[in-house]
Amino acid sequence: MKQVDRAVIIVLDSVGIGSLPDAFRYGDEGSNTLGNCAHAVNGLSMPHMEKLGLGNLGEFMGIAPTGSPDGAYGKMVCQSPGKDTTTGHWEISGLILDRPFPVYPNGFPQEIINEFISRTGVEILGNKAASGTEIIKELGEEHVRTGRPIVYTSADSVFQIAAHEEVIPVERLYEMCRTARAILTGENAVGRVIARPFTGEPGNFVRTGNRHDFSLTPGPNILTKMSGAGFPVLAVGKINDIFSGAGITRAVHTANNSEGVDRTVELIREGGKGLIFTNLVEFDMVYGHRNNPRGYAGALEDFDRRLTEITGALGENDILIITADHGCDPTTPSTDHSREYVPLIITGNNVRSGVNLGTRQTFADVAATLAEIFSLPSETGKSFAGQILY
């Protein structure tokens, strides 16, 4: 098996490719983020992903199957219960949850809210499940008038705090989030506490790029194992937040997909060994949760246009893994994540072309593969390194 010096993982946040067998438990029957976006625009143009084998993973209008893909390809099942960002990314890193993170469709228990008020010294607005853009339309003006932060959640395991940057400065908002993170432990240990700052005037509030996620600290995983063994682990986008910095040797925050690709290409061109782990968030945050299939489709095509920059930057002993963490079908009535298969596309100078990796039974197969490549221990997942590498 040929040497691999560095792996690059790019997570196309929420780009699912069809509902999982247990999707009915989550109300997600019929969800197919990629397929339904393609249908909504009468066909996607993604020739570079098509050449790597994306069209071999299902029926996606405009993305044809090919008899001889340039990459290795397959799809993966999330073994952990749940369908949120933290669950998906942690499983990619080798952590399989035995129970889902808690969710609060009717808002948080009053004892949690009371403790938050007591520790921060401020009353709140909201405390319900809501769309982030809609709740600042609804409560933003009252927030500006009263100075009270807006607390809300979603179908995901999140405690979110929205505040106007001129009313509650960003650093003060982050302090409030750290307070909430300290409160939300045990059976109330939500996956993420999220700061959601915004600016603007009533009727024209806009969320800013100063979002920050305060995640639970994960247990040992491929990131901590690699960095512990001396390999650099570089995090692009919200990866550092998702893993609460654990195992990460360098973090690069980004505001959008374009910047995420820019920074990833720059890091690849720097050379070296280890892991570059990138999350491209706009598919989910800007288009999926806002039920905008045309915008989602445009973002998919934008990524495909830039894919040659990424592959062209790869070193001789680099491999590129493209996948996702869950779905977020913008064509369904729900604005929340969907329980879906995710794609697994792999390419690189040392990667065999045309290898069908089939349906992997856990996202943790990615971590197991990296563990084999870098001679590290692995407790979960099944490596496919021997199938893809010469």
ABEGO torsion letter per residue (X at the ends): XBBBABBBBBBBBGBBAEBBAAAAAAGABGBBAAAAAAAAAGEBBBAAAAAAGAAAAEBBBGBBBBABBABBBBBBBBABBEABAAAAAAAAAGBBBABBBBBBAAEBBAAAAAAAAAAAGBBBBEGBBBBAAAAAAAAAAAAAAAGBBBBBBBABBBBBBBBBAAABBAAAAAAAAAAAAAABBEAABBABBBBBBBBEBBGABBBBAABBBBBBBBBBBAAAAAAAAGBBBBBBEAAAAAAGGBGBABBBBBABAAAAAAAAAAAAAAEEBEBBBBBBAAAAAAAAAAGBAAAAAAAAAAAAAAAAAAAAABBAABBBBBBBAEBBBAABABABBBBBBBBBBBBEAABBBGBBAEBBABAAAAAAAAAAAAGBBBABEBBAAAAABX
